[in-house]
């Protein structure tokens, strides 16, 4: 299961990813920014530890090329439980500048809808609002 958002990134822009998360079980969630077409380059891969206490997270990277990418939270490798995400944002700025601009294609908020997938029934669609 992936909680994922697609976006365009521009070469040389530094992107800051920020969000809050908590869970009913302690665990580690891989956060990945990856190109959506061949060669599927990975631009960021970071594991975040989540607990029952909500925490804020921030990570950044400089885009080496202009590409369409996916920001993904890989939930298929975590322990069963409930996971909460809030305030997910991606902000791009030119390294060394003091101004930052949110990517216009991202919604101001994202919410992963309720889903109860049956592991024996194949792929599941999770509504993202």
CNS distance restraints for C-alpha pairs under 8 A (distance, minus, plus):
assign (resid   1 and name CA) (resid  74 and name CA) 6.37 0.50 0.50
assign (resid   1 and name CA) (resid  75 and name CA) 5.29 0.50 0.50
assign (resid   1 and name CA) (resid  76 and name CA) 4.63 0.50 0.50
assign (resid   2 and name CA) (resid  72 and name CA) 6.16 0.50 0.50
assign (resid   2 and name CA) (resid  73 and name CA) 5.65 0.50 0.50
assign (resid   2 and name CA) (resid  74 and name CA) 4.80 0.50 0.50
assign (resid   2 and name CA) (resid  75 and name CA) 5.63 0.50 0.50
assign (resid   2 and name CA) (resid  76 and name CA) 6.87 0.50 0.50
assign (resid   3 and name CA) (resid  72 and name CA) 5.63 0.50 0.50
assign (resid   3 and name CA) (resid  73 and name CA) 5.09 0.50 0.50
assign (resid   3 and name CA) (resid  74 and name CA) 6.67 0.50 0.50
assign (resid   3 and name CA) (resid  75 and name CA) 7.24 0.50 0.50
assign (resid   3 and name CA) (resid 112 and name CA) 7.46 0.50 0.50
assign (resid   4 and name CA) (resid  70 and name CA) 6.34 0.50 0.50
assign (resid   4 and name CA) (resid  71 and name CA) 5.54 0.50 0.50
assign (resid   4 and name CA) (resid  72 and name CA) 4.28 0.50 0.50
assign (resid   4 and name CA) (resid  73 and name CA) 6.33 0.50 0.50
assign (resid   5 and name CA) (resid  70 and name CA) 5.51 0.50 0.50
assign (resid   5 and name CA) (resid  71 and name CA) 5.30 0.50 0.50
assign (resid   5 and name CA) (resid  72 and name CA) 6.60 0.50 0.50
assign (resid   5 and name CA) (resid 106 and name CA) 7.98 0.50 0.50
assign (resid   6 and name CA) (resid  68 and name CA) 7.11 0.50 0.50
assign (resid   6 and name CA) (resid  69 and name CA) 5.74 0.50 0.50
assign (resid   6 and name CA) (resid  70 and name CA) 4.33 0.50 0.50
assign (resid   6 and name CA) (resid  71 and name CA) 6.33 0.50 0.50
assign (resid   7 and name CA) (resid  68 and name CA) 5.79 0.50 0.50
assign (resid   7 and name CA) (resid  69 and name CA) 5.57 0.50 0.50
assign (resid   7 and name CA) (resid  70 and name CA) 6.22 0.50 0.50
assign (resid   7 and name CA) (resid  71 and name CA) 7.69 0.50 0.50
assign (resid   7 and name CA) (resid 103 and name CA) 7.96 0.50 0.50
assign (resid   7 and name CA) (resid 105 and name CA) 6.91 0.50 0.50
assign (resid   7 and name CA) (resid 106 and name CA) 7.27 0.50 0.50
assign (resid   8 and name CA) (resid  66 and name CA) 7.39 0.50 0.50
assign (resid   8 and name CA) (resid  67 and name CA) 5.82 0.50 0.50
assign (resid   8 and name CA) (resid  68 and name CA) 4.40 0.50 0.50
assign (resid   8 and name CA) (resid  69 and name CA) 6.10 0.50 0.50
assign (resid   9 and name CA) (resid  13 and name CA) 7.57 0.50 0.50
assign (resid   9 and name CA) (resid  63 and name CA) 6.75 0.50 0.50
assign (resid   9 and name CA) (resid  65 and name CA) 7.78 0.50 0.50
assign (resid   9 and name CA) (resid  66 and name CA) 5.42 0.50 0.50
assign (resid   9 and name CA) (resid  67 and name CA) 5.50 0.50 0.50
assign (resid   9 and name CA) (resid  68 and name CA) 6.27 0.50 0.50
assign (resid   9 and name CA) (resid  69 and name CA) 7.07 0.50 0.50
assign (resid  10 and name CA) (resid  63 and name CA) 6.38 0.50 0.50
assign (resid  10 and name CA) (resid  65 and name CA) 6.36 0.50 0.50
assign (resid  10 and name CA) (resid  66 and name CA) 4.15 0.50 0.50
assign (resid  10 and name CA) (resid  67 and name CA) 6.70 0.50 0.50
assign (resid  11 and name CA) (resid  62 and name CA) 7.77 0.50 0.50
assign (resid  11 and name CA) (resid  63 and name CA) 5.06 0.50 0.50
assign (resid  11 and name CA) (resid  64 and name CA) 5.28 0.50 0.50
assign (resid  11 and name CA) (resid  65 and name CA) 4.12 0.50 0.50
assign (resid  11 and name CA) (resid  66 and name CA) 4.50 0.50 0.50
assign (resid  11 and name CA) (resid  67 and name CA) 7.93 0.50 0.50
assign (resid  12 and name CA) (resid  62 and name CA) 5.94 0.50 0.50
assign (resid  12 and name CA) (resid  63 and name CA) 5.36 0.50 0.50
assign (resid  12 and name CA) (resid  64 and name CA) 5.98 0.50 0.50
assign (resid  12 and name CA) (resid  65 and name CA) 7.07 0.50 0.50
assign (resid  12 and name CA) (resid  94 and name CA) 6.88 0.50 0.50
assign (resid  12 and name CA) (resid  95 and name CA) 7.58 0.50 0.50
assign (resid  13 and name CA) (resid  62 and name CA) 5.55 0.50 0.50
assign (resid  13 and name CA) (resid  63 and name CA) 5.63 0.50 0.50
assign (resid  13 and name CA) (resid  92 and name CA) 6.06 0.50 0.50
assign (resid  13 and name CA) (resid  93 and name CA) 5.58 0.50 0.50
assign (resid  13 and name CA) (resid  94 and name CA) 4.85 0.50 0.50
assign (resid  13 and name CA) (resid  95 and name CA) 6.54 0.50 0.50
assign (resid  14 and name CA) (resid  60 and name CA) 6.87 0.50 0.50
assign (resid  14 and name CA) (resid  61 and name CA) 5.61 0.50 0.50
assign (resid  14 and name CA) (resid  62 and name CA) 4.13 0.50 0.50
assign (resid  14 and name CA) (resid  63 and name CA) 6.34 0.50 0.50
assign (resid  14 and name CA) (resid  92 and name CA) 5.48 0.50 0.50
assign (resid  14 and name CA) (resid  93 and name CA) 5.28 0.50 0.50
assign (resid  14 and name CA) (resid  94 and name CA) 5.81 0.50 0.50
assign (resid  14 and name CA) (resid  95 and name CA) 5.80 0.50 0.50
assign (resid  15 and name CA) (resid  60 and name CA) 5.40 0.50 0.50
assign (resid  15 and name CA) (resid  61 and name CA) 5.56 0.50 0.50
assign (resid  15 and name CA) (resid  62 and name CA) 6.16 0.50 0.50
assign (resid  15 and name CA) (resid  63 and name CA) 7.43 0.50 0.50
assign (resid  15 and name CA) (resid  90 and name CA) 6.42 0.50 0.50
assign (resid  15 and name CA) (resid  91 and name CA) 5.45 0.50 0.50
assign (resid  15 and name CA) (resid  92 and name CA) 4.30 0.50 0.50
assign (resid  15 and name CA) (resid  93 and name CA) 6.47 0.50 0.50
assign (resid  16 and name CA) (resid  58 and name CA) 6.81 0.50 0.50
assign (resid  16 and name CA) (resid  59 and name CA) 5.78 0.50 0.50
assign (resid  16 and name CA) (resid  60 and name CA) 4.31 0.50 0.50
assign (resid  16 and name CA) (resid  61 and name CA) 6.90 0.50 0.50
assign (resid  16 and name CA) (resid  89 and name CA) 7.93 0.50 0.50
assign (resid  16 and name CA) (resid  90 and name CA) 5.62 0.50 0.50
assign (resid  16 and name CA) (resid  91 and name CA) 5.22 0.50 0.50
assign (resid  16 and name CA) (resid  92 and name CA) 6.39 0.50 0.50
assign (resid  17 and name CA) (resid  57 and name CA) 8.00 0.50 0.50
assign (resid  17 and name CA) (resid  58 and name CA) 5.56 0.50 0.50
assign (resid  17 and name CA) (resid  59 and name CA) 5.36 0.50 0.50
assign (resid  17 and name CA) (resid  60 and name CA) 5.99 0.50 0.50
assign (resid  17 and name CA) (resid  88 and name CA) 7.34 0.50 0.50
assign (resid  17 and name CA) (resid  89 and name CA) 5.73 0.50 0.50
assign (resid  17 and name CA) (resid  90 and name CA) 4.63 0.50 0.50
assign (resid  17 and name CA) (resid  91 and name CA) 6.65 0.50 0.50
assign (resid  18 and name CA) (resid  56 and name CA) 7.34 0.50 0.50
assign (resid  18 and name CA) (resid  57 and name CA) 5.61 0.50 0.50
assign (resid  18 and name CA) (resid  58 and name CA) 4.50 0.50 0.50
assign (resid  18 and name CA) (resid  59 and name CA) 6.77 0.50 0.50
assign (resid  18 and name CA) (resid  87 and name CA) 7.26 0.50 0.50
assign (resid  18 and name CA) (resid  88 and name CA) 5.70 0.50 0.50
assign (resid  18 and name CA) (resid  89 and name CA) 5.29 0.50 0.50
assign (resid  18 and name CA) (resid  90 and name CA) 6.60 0.50 0.50
assign (resid  19 and name CA) (resid  56 and name CA) 5.83 0.50 0.50
assign (resid  19 and name CA) (resid  57 and name CA) 5.47 0.50 0.50
assign (resid  19 and name CA) (resid  58 and name CA) 6.81 0.50 0.50
assign (resid  19 and name CA) (resid  85 and name CA) 6.87 0.50 0.50
assign (resid  19 and name CA) (resid  86 and name CA) 5.93 0.50 0.50
assign (resid  19 and name CA) (resid  87 and name CA) 5.02 0.50 0.50
assign (resid  19 and name CA) (resid  88 and name CA) 4.30 0.50 0.50
assign (resid  19 and name CA) (resid  89 and name CA) 6.42 0.50 0.50
assign (resid  20 and name CA) (resid  54 and name CA) 6.55 0.50 0.50
assign (resid  20 and name CA) (resid  55 and name CA) 5.45 0.50 0.50
assign (resid  20 and name CA) (resid  56 and name CA) 4.33 0.50 0.50
assign (resid  20 and name CA) (resid  57 and name CA) 6.03 0.50 0.50
assign (resid  20 and name CA) (resid  85 and name CA) 5.66 0.50 0.50
assign (resid  20 and name CA) (resid  86 and name CA) 5.15 0.50 0.50
assign (resid  20 and name CA) (resid  87 and name CA) 6.13 0.50 0.50
assign (resid  20 and name CA) (resid  88 and name CA) 7.11 0.50 0.50
assign (resid  21 and name CA) (resid  50 and name CA) 6.60 0.50 0.50
assign (resid  21 and name CA) (resid  54 and name CA) 5.47 0.50 0.50
assign (resid  21 and name CA) (resid  55 and name CA) 5.70 0.50 0.50
assign (resid  21 and name CA) (resid  56 and name CA) 6.70 0.50 0.50
assign (resid  21 and name CA) (resid  57 and name CA) 7.83 0.50 0.50
assign (resid  21 and name CA) (resid  83 and name CA) 7.21 0.50 0.50
assign (resid  21 and name CA) (resid  84 and name CA) 5.33 0.50 0.50
assign (resid  21 and name CA) (resid  85 and name CA) 4.52 0.50 0.50
assign (resid  21 and name CA) (resid  86 and name CA) 6.43 0.50 0.50
assign (resid  22 and name CA) (resid  50 and name CA) 5.43 0.50 0.50
assign (resid  22 and name CA) (resid  51 and name CA) 5.42 0.50 0.50
assign (resid  22 and name CA) (resid  52 and name CA) 5.40 0.50 0.50
assign (resid  22 and name CA) (resid  53 and name CA) 5.87 0.50 0.50
assign (resid  22 and name CA) (resid  54 and name CA) 4.50 0.50 0.50
assign (resid  22 and name CA) (resid  55 and name CA) 6.56 0.50 0.50
assign (resid  22 and name CA) (resid  83 and name CA) 5.91 0.50 0.50
assign (resid  22 and name CA) (resid  84 and name CA) 5.29 0.50 0.50
assign (resid  22 and name CA) (resid  85 and name CA) 6.93 0.50 0.50
assign (resid  23 and name CA) (resid  27 and name CA) 7.94 0.50 0.50
assign (resid  23 and name CA) (resid  50 and name CA) 6.16 0.50 0.50
assign (resid  23 and name CA) (resid  51 and name CA) 5.38 0.50 0.50
assign (resid  23 and name CA) (resid  52 and name CA) 5.01 0.50 0.50
assign (resid  23 and name CA) (resid  53 and name CA) 7.64 0.50 0.50
assign (resid  23 and name CA) (resid  54 and name CA) 7.84 0.50 0.50
assign (resid  23 and name CA) (resid  81 and name CA) 6.90 0.50 0.50
assign (resid  23 and name CA) (resid  82 and name CA) 5.47 0.50 0.50
assign (resid  23 and name CA) (resid  83 and name CA) 4.31 0.50 0.50
assign (resid  23 and name CA) (resid  84 and name CA) 6.07 0.50 0.50
assign (resid  24 and name CA) (resid  51 and name CA) 6.99 0.50 0.50
assign (resid  24 and name CA) (resid  52 and name CA) 5.35 0.50 0.50
assign (resid  24 and name CA) (resid  81 and name CA) 5.64 0.50 0.50
assign (resid  24 and name CA) (resid  82 and name CA) 5.39 0.50 0.50
assign (resid  24 and name CA) (resid  83 and name CA) 6.73 0.50 0.50
assign (resid  25 and name CA) (resid  50 and name CA) 7.92 0.50 0.50
assign (resid  25 and name CA) (resid  51 and name CA) 6.24 0.50 0.50
assign (resid  25 and name CA) (resid  52 and name CA) 6.54 0.50 0.50
assign (resid  25 and name CA) (resid  79 and name CA) 7.22 0.50 0.50
assign (resid  25 and name CA) (resid  80 and name CA) 7.73 0.50 0.50
assign (resid  25 and name CA) (resid  81 and name CA) 5.89 0.50 0.50
assign (resid  25 and name CA) (resid  82 and name CA) 7.46 0.50 0.50
assign (resid  26 and name CA) (resid  49 and name CA) 7.27 0.50 0.50
assign (resid  26 and name CA) (resid  50 and name CA) 5.61 0.50 0.50
assign (resid  26 and name CA) (resid  51 and name CA) 4.44 0.50 0.50
assign (resid  26 and name CA) (resid  52 and name CA) 6.79 0.50 0.50
assign (resid  27 and name CA) (resid  49 and name CA) 5.67 0.50 0.50
assign (resid  27 and name CA) (resid  50 and name CA) 5.44 0.50 0.50
assign (resid  27 and name CA) (resid  51 and name CA) 6.74 0.50 0.50
assign (resid  27 and name CA) (resid  78 and name CA) 6.30 0.50 0.50
assign (resid  27 and name CA) (resid  79 and name CA) 6.68 0.50 0.50
assign (resid  28 and name CA) (resid  47 and name CA) 6.06 0.50 0.50
assign (resid  28 and name CA) (resid  48 and name CA) 5.39 0.50 0.50
assign (resid  28 and name CA) (resid  49 and name CA) 4.39 0.50 0.50
assign (resid  28 and name CA) (resid  50 and name CA) 6.08 0.50 0.50
assign (resid  28 and name CA) (resid  78 and name CA) 6.60 0.50 0.50
assign (resid  29 and name CA) (resid  47 and name CA) 5.45 0.50 0.50
assign (resid  29 and name CA) (resid  48 and name CA) 5.30 0.50 0.50
assign (resid  29 and name CA) (resid  49 and name CA) 6.46 0.50 0.50
assign (resid  29 and name CA) (resid  50 and name CA) 7.34 0.50 0.50
assign (resid  29 and name CA) (resid  73 and name CA) 6.66 0.50 0.50
assign (resid  29 and name CA) (resid  74 and name CA) 6.22 0.50 0.50
assign (resid  29 and name CA) (resid  75 and name CA) 6.45 0.50 0.50
assign (resid  29 and name CA) (resid  77 and name CA) 7.60 0.50 0.50
assign (resid  29 and name CA) (resid  78 and name CA) 6.54 0.50 0.50
assign (resid  30 and name CA) (resid  45 and name CA) 6.79 0.50 0.50
assign (resid  30 and name CA) (resid  46 and name CA) 5.72 0.50 0.50
assign (resid  30 and name CA) (resid  47 and name CA) 4.30 0.50 0.50
assign (resid  30 and name CA) (resid  48 and name CA) 6.36 0.50 0.50
assign (resid  30 and name CA) (resid  73 and name CA) 5.96 0.50 0.50
assign (resid  30 and name CA) (resid  74 and name CA) 5.48 0.50 0.50
assign (resid  30 and name CA) (resid  75 and name CA) 7.75 0.50 0.50
assign (resid  31 and name CA) (resid  44 and name CA) 7.64 0.50 0.50
assign (resid  31 and name CA) (resid  45 and name CA) 5.70 0.50 0.50
assign (resid  31 and name CA) (resid  46 and name CA) 5.25 0.50 0.50
assign (resid  31 and name CA) (resid  47 and name CA) 5.98 0.50 0.50
assign (resid  31 and name CA) (resid  48 and name CA) 7.21 0.50 0.50
assign (resid  31 and name CA) (resid  71 and name CA) 7.37 0.50 0.50
assign (resid  31 and name CA) (resid  72 and name CA) 5.78 0.50 0.50
assign (resid  31 and name CA) (resid  73 and name CA) 4.75 0.50 0.50
assign (resid  31 and name CA) (resid  74 and name CA) 6.54 0.50 0.50
assign (resid  32 and name CA) (resid  42 and name CA) 7.21 0.50 0.50
assign (resid  32 and name CA) (resid  43 and name CA) 7.62 0.50 0.50
assign (resid  32 and name CA) (resid  44 and name CA) 5.37 0.50 0.50
assign (resid  32 and name CA) (resid  45 and name CA) 4.48 0.50 0.50
assign (resid  32 and name CA) (resid  46 and name CA) 6.55 0.50 0.50
assign (resid  32 and name CA) (resid  70 and name CA) 7.81 0.50 0.50
assign (resid  32 and name CA) (resid  71 and name CA) 5.81 0.50 0.50
assign (resid  32 and name CA) (resid  72 and name CA) 5.19 0.50 0.50
assign (resid  32 and name CA) (resid  73 and name CA) 6.56 0.50 0.50
assign (resid  32 and name CA) (resid  74 and name CA) 7.79 0.50 0.50
assign (resid  33 and name CA) (resid  42 and name CA) 6.00 0.50 0.50
assign (resid  33 and name CA) (resid  43 and name CA) 5.50 0.50 0.50
assign (resid  33 and name CA) (resid  44 and name CA) 4.98 0.50 0.50
assign (resid  33 and name CA) (resid  45 and name CA) 6.63 0.50 0.50
assign (resid  33 and name CA) (resid  69 and name CA) 6.43 0.50 0.50
assign (resid  33 and name CA) (resid  70 and name CA) 5.54 0.50 0.50
assign (resid  33 and name CA) (resid  71 and name CA) 4.55 0.50 0.50
assign (resid  33 and name CA) (resid  72 and name CA) 6.33 0.50 0.50
assign (resid  34 and name CA) (resid  40 and name CA) 6.13 0.50 0.50
assign (resid  34 and name CA) (resid  41 and name CA) 5.66 0.50 0.50
assign (resid  34 and name CA) (resid  42 and name CA) 4.32 0.50 0.50
assign (resid  34 and name CA) (resid  43 and name CA) 5.80 0.50 0.50
assign (resid  34 and name CA) (resid  44 and name CA) 7.13 0.50 0.50
assign (resid  34 and name CA) (resid  69 and name CA) 5.29 0.50 0.50
assign (resid  34 and name CA) (resid  70 and name CA) 5.47 0.50 0.50
assign (resid  34 and name CA) (resid  71 and name CA) 6.82 0.50 0.50
assign (resid  35 and name CA) (resid  39 and name CA) 7.49 0.50 0.50
assign (resid  35 and name CA) (resid  40 and name CA) 4.63 0.50 0.50
assign (resid  35 and name CA) (resid  41 and name CA) 5.20 0.50 0.50
assign (resid  35 and name CA) (resid  42 and name CA) 6.38 0.50 0.50
assign (resid  35 and name CA) (resid  43 and name CA) 7.67 0.50 0.50
assign (resid  35 and name CA) (resid  67 and name CA) 6.66 0.50 0.50
assign (resid  35 and name CA) (resid  68 and name CA) 6.01 0.50 0.50
assign (resid  35 and name CA) (resid  69 and name CA) 4.23 0.50 0.50
assign (resid  35 and name CA) (resid  70 and name CA) 6.44 0.50 0.50
assign (resid  36 and name CA) (resid  40 and name CA) 5.78 0.50 0.50
assign (resid  36 and name CA) (resid  68 and name CA) 6.16 0.50 0.50
assign (resid  36 and name CA) (resid  69 and name CA) 5.15 0.50 0.50
assign (resid  36 and name CA) (resid  70 and name CA) 6.27 0.50 0.50
assign (resid  37 and name CA) (resid  68 and name CA) 7.90 0.50 0.50
assign (resid  43 and name CA) (resid  61 and name CA) 7.21 0.50 0.50
assign (resid  43 and name CA) (resid  63 and name CA) 7.08 0.50 0.50
assign (resid  43 and name CA) (resid  64 and name CA) 7.98 0.50 0.50
assign (resid  44 and name CA) (resid  60 and name CA) 7.89 0.50 0.50
assign (resid  44 and name CA) (resid  61 and name CA) 6.64 0.50 0.50
assign (resid  48 and name CA) (resid  57 and name CA) 7.86 0.50 0.50
assign (resid  50 and name CA) (resid  54 and name CA) 7.75 0.50 0.50
assign (resid  50 and name CA) (resid  55 and name CA) 7.49 0.50 0.50
assign (resid  85 and name CA) (resid 111 and name CA) 7.88 0.50 0.50
assign (resid  86 and name CA) (resid 109 and name CA) 7.65 0.50 0.50
assign (resid  86 and name CA) (resid 110 and name CA) 7.58 0.50 0.50
assign (resid  86 and name CA) (resid 111 and name CA) 7.84 0.50 0.50
assign (resid  87 and name CA) (resid 109 and name CA) 6.44 0.50 0.50
assign (resid  87 and name CA) (resid 110 and name CA) 7.89 0.50 0.50
assign (resid  88 and name CA) (resid 109 and name CA) 6.87 0.50 0.50
assign (resid  88 and name CA) (resid 110 and name CA) 7.14 0.50 0.50
assign (resid  89 and name CA) (resid 102 and name CA) 7.77 0.50 0.50
assign (resid  89 and name CA) (resid 106 and name CA) 7.91 0.50 0.50
assign (resid  89 and name CA) (resid 108 and name CA) 7.60 0.50 0.50
assign (resid  90 and name CA) (resid 102 and name CA) 6.35 0.50 0.50
assign (resid  90 and name CA) (resid 103 and name CA) 6.69 0.50 0.50
assign (resid  90 and name CA) (resid 106 and name CA) 7.89 0.50 0.50
assign (resid  91 and name CA) (resid 100 and name CA) 6.48 0.50 0.50
assign (resid  91 and name CA) (resid 101 and name CA) 5.84 0.50 0.50
assign (resid  91 and name CA) (resid 102 and name CA) 4.43 0.50 0.50
assign (resid  91 and name CA) (resid 103 and name CA) 6.22 0.50 0.50
assign (resid  92 and name CA) (resid 100 and name CA) 5.83 0.50 0.50
assign (resid  92 and name CA) (resid 101 and name CA) 5.61 0.50 0.50
assign (resid  92 and name CA) (resid 102 and name CA) 6.10 0.50 0.50
assign (resid  92 and name CA) (resid 103 and name CA) 6.85 0.50 0.50
assign (resid  93 and name CA) (resid  97 and name CA) 6.88 0.50 0.50
assign (resid  93 and name CA) (resid  98 and name CA) 7.87 0.50 0.50
assign (resid  93 and name CA) (resid  99 and name CA) 6.40 0.50 0.50
assign (resid  93 and name CA) (resid 100 and name CA) 4.60 0.50 0.50
assign (resid  93 and name CA) (resid 101 and name CA) 6.30 0.50 0.50
assign (resid  94 and name CA) (resid  99 and name CA) 7.89 0.50 0.50
assign (resid  94 and name CA) (resid 100 and name CA) 7.69 0.50 0.50
assign (resid 102 and name CA) (resid 106 and name CA) 7.94 0.50 0.50
assign (resid 109 and name CA) (resid 129 and name CA) 7.97 0.50 0.50
assign (resid 110 and name CA) (resid 128 and name CA) 6.56 0.50 0.50
assign (resid 110 and name CA) (resid 129 and name CA) 5.50 0.50 0.50
assign (resid 111 and name CA) (resid 128 and name CA) 5.50 0.50 0.50
assign (resid 111 and name CA) (resid 129 and name CA) 5.01 0.50 0.50
assign (resid 112 and name CA) (resid 126 and name CA) 6.83 0.50 0.50
assign (resid 112 and name CA) (resid 127 and name CA) 5.95 0.50 0.50
assign (resid 112 and name CA) (resid 128 and name CA) 4.59 0.50 0.50
assign (resid 112 and name CA) (resid 129 and name CA) 6.46 0.50 0.50
assign (resid 113 and name CA) (resid 126 and name CA) 6.28 0.50 0.50
assign (resid 113 and name CA) (resid 127 and name CA) 4.95 0.50 0.50
assign (resid 113 and name CA) (resid 128 and name CA) 5.86 0.50 0.50
assign (resid 113 and name CA) (resid 129 and name CA) 7.11 0.50 0.50
assign (resid 114 and name CA) (resid 126 and name CA) 7.24 0.50 0.50
assign (resid 114 and name CA) (resid 127 and name CA) 7.46 0.50 0.50
assign (resid 115 and name CA) (resid 125 and name CA) 7.90 0.50 0.50
assign (resid 115 and name CA) (resid 126 and name CA) 5.93 0.50 0.50
assign (resid 115 and name CA) (resid 127 and name CA) 7.83 0.50 0.50
assign (resid 117 and name CA) (resid 121 and name CA) 7.82 0.50 0.50
assign (resid 117 and name CA) (resid 124 and name CA) 5.73 0.50 0.50
assign (resid 118 and name CA) (resid 122 and name CA) 7.56 0.50 0.50
assign (resid 118 and name CA) (resid 124 and name CA) 7.84 0.50 0.50
